């Protein structure tokens, strides 16, 4: 419930924000990955916020249910974040996914379990790009899923 509320708050803040800055160092706005050998692409919406040293990028598909969200606390360009390790005092770095095929929400973070990594190949507070992979755990169960070939690019980050 709290995770869904956080997602809705972040999505709402992205939609209502007027501040936009474009940087040409990234190649578009997307999150792409393979989840259990099925392609995911943020074909409907992708957006990012950066507030109080927390960077969140979220992408949704056209069906209105599938989404992927990446959270990085204290983001630094060139750094790889191992999800299963303590990355900072908040331990908030993680990956959350849900698809119609999965039928549930899965999360990988230090607090919830699972493992994986997020690498920020570019980050300047205004735009970002990187790669990710994970084996997250079902939020309300004990199943796992596999995320491979993850990559993201965002040309405009909303700062609050």
BELURGI-V714093 format. One record per pair of residues at least 12 apart in sequence whose C-alpha atoms are under 10 Angstrom apart, sorted by the first residue. I is the first residue (numbers start at 1). J is the second residue. Records with the same first field share a line. If there is no record, write none. Layout:
BEGIN
I = J, J
END
This chain:
BEGIN
3 = 96, 105, 107, 139
4 = 105
7 = 56, 58, 67, 69, 96
10 = 47, 48, 49, 56, 57, 58
11 = 45, 46, 47, 48, 49, 57, 58, 59, 60
13 = 47, 48, 49, 158, 160
14 = 46, 47, 48, 49, 57, 58, 157, 158, 159
15 = 45, 47, 158
17 = 49, 158, 159, 160
18 = 158
19 = 156, 157, 158, 159, 160
20 = 126, 155, 156, 157, 158, 159
21 = 126, 127, 155, 156, 157, 158
22 = 126, 127, 154, 155, 156, 157
23 = 124, 126, 127, 128, 154, 155, 156, 157
24 = 127, 155, 156
25 = 122, 123, 127, 128, 129, 153, 154, 155
26 = 122, 123, 127, 128, 129, 130, 152, 153, 154, 155, 156
27 = 128, 129, 152, 153, 154, 155
28 = 129, 152, 153, 154, 155, 156
29 = 42, 43, 45, 46, 47, 48, 59, 127, 128, 129, 152, 153, 154, 155, 156
30 = 42, 43, 44, 45, 46, 47, 57, 58, 59, 60, 129, 151, 152, 153, 154, 155
31 = 43, 45, 46, 47, 57, 58, 59, 60, 61, 67, 68, 69, 70, 129, 130, 131, 132, 150, 151, 152, 153, 154
32 = 59, 68, 131, 132, 148, 149, 150, 151, 152, 153
33 = 68, 131, 132, 133, 147, 148, 149, 150, 151, 152
34 = 133, 146, 147, 148, 149, 150, 151
35 = 97, 98, 99, 101, 102, 133, 134, 135, 145, 146, 147, 148, 149, 150
36 = 101, 102, 135, 144, 145, 146, 147, 148
37 = 145, 146, 147, 148
38 = 101, 147, 148
39 = 147, 148, 149, 150
40 = 59, 60, 61, 66, 67, 68, 97, 99, 147, 150
41 = 59, 60, 61, 62, 66, 67, 68, 150, 151, 152
42 = 58, 59, 60, 61, 62, 66, 67, 68, 152
43 = 59, 60, 61, 62, 63
44 = 59, 60, 61, 62, 63, 64, 66, 67
45 = 58, 59, 60, 61, 62, 64, 67
46 = 58, 59, 60, 61, 67, 68, 69, 152, 153, 154
47 = 59, 60, 69, 153, 154, 155, 156, 157, 158
48 = 69, 70, 71, 126, 127, 128, 153, 154, 155, 156, 157, 158, 159
49 = 71, 125, 126, 156, 157, 158, 159, 160
50 = 71, 72, 73, 74, 75, 125, 126, 157, 158, 159, 160
51 = 73, 125, 157, 158, 159, 160
52 = 73, 74, 159, 160
53 = 72, 73, 74, 75, 76, 125
54 = 71, 72, 73, 74, 75, 90, 92, 93
55 = 70, 71, 72, 73, 74, 75, 93, 123, 125, 128, 157, 158, 159
56 = 69, 70, 71, 72, 73, 75, 93, 94, 95, 157, 158
57 = 69, 70, 71, 72, 95, 128, 152, 153, 154, 157
58 = 70, 71, 95, 96, 97, 152, 154
59 = 97, 152
60 = 97, 98, 99
61 = 99
63 = 99, 100
64 = 99, 100
65 = 98, 99, 100, 101, 103
66 = 97, 98, 99, 100, 101, 102, 103, 104, 105
67 = 96, 97, 98, 99, 100, 105
68 = 95, 96, 97, 98, 99, 105, 106, 107
69 = 94, 95, 96, 97, 98, 107
70 = 93, 94, 95, 96, 97, 107, 108, 118, 132, 152
71 = 92, 93, 94, 95, 96, 109, 118
72 = 87, 88, 91, 92, 93, 94, 95, 118, 119, 120
73 = 87, 88, 89, 90, 91, 92, 93, 94
74 = 87, 88, 89, 90, 92, 93
75 = 93, 119, 120, 123, 124, 125, 128
76 = 119, 120, 121, 122, 123, 124, 125
77 = 119, 120, 121, 122, 123, 124, 125, 128, 129, 130
78 = 119, 120, 121, 122, 123, 130
79 = 118, 119, 120, 121, 122, 123, 130
80 = 117, 118, 119, 120, 121, 130, 131, 132
81 = 93, 94, 116, 117, 118, 119, 120, 132
82 = 94, 109, 110, 115, 116, 117, 118, 119, 132, 133, 134
83 = 95, 108, 109, 110, 111, 113, 114, 115, 116, 117, 118, 133, 134, 135, 136
84 = 108, 109, 110, 111, 112, 113, 114, 115, 116, 117, 134
85 = 109, 110, 111, 115, 116, 117
86 = 109, 110, 111
87 = 110
90 = 110, 111
91 = 109, 110, 111
92 = 109, 110, 111
93 = 108, 109, 110, 111, 117, 118
94 = 107, 108, 109, 110, 111, 112, 113, 114, 115, 116, 117, 118, 134, 136
95 = 107, 108, 109, 114, 115, 116, 117, 118, 132, 133, 134, 135, 136, 147
96 = 108, 109, 134, 136, 137, 138, 139
97 = 136, 137, 138, 145, 147
98 = 138
102 = 138, 145
103 = 138
104 = 138, 139, 140, 141, 143
105 = 136, 137, 138, 139, 140, 141
106 = 135, 136, 137, 138, 139, 140, 141, 142, 143, 144, 145, 146
107 = 134, 135, 136, 137, 138, 139, 144, 145
108 = 133, 134, 135, 136, 137, 138, 139, 144
109 = 134, 135, 136, 137
112 = 136, 137, 138, 139
113 = 135, 136, 137, 138, 139
114 = 134, 135, 136, 137, 138, 144, 145
115 = 133, 134, 135, 136, 137, 146
116 = 132, 133, 134, 135, 136, 146, 147, 148
117 = 131, 132, 133, 134, 135, 150
118 = 130, 131, 132, 133, 134, 150, 151
119 = 131, 132, 133, 151, 152
120 = 132, 151, 152, 153
121 = 152, 153
122 = 153, 154
123 = 154
124 = 157
125 = 156, 157, 158, 159
126 = 154, 155, 156, 157, 158, 159
127 = 153, 154, 155, 156, 157, 158
128 = 152, 153, 154, 155, 156, 157
129 = 151, 152, 153, 154, 155
130 = 150, 151, 152, 153, 154
131 = 148, 149, 150, 151, 152, 153
132 = 147, 148, 149, 150, 151, 152
133 = 146, 147, 148, 149, 150, 151
134 = 146, 147, 148, 149, 150
135 = 147, 148
END
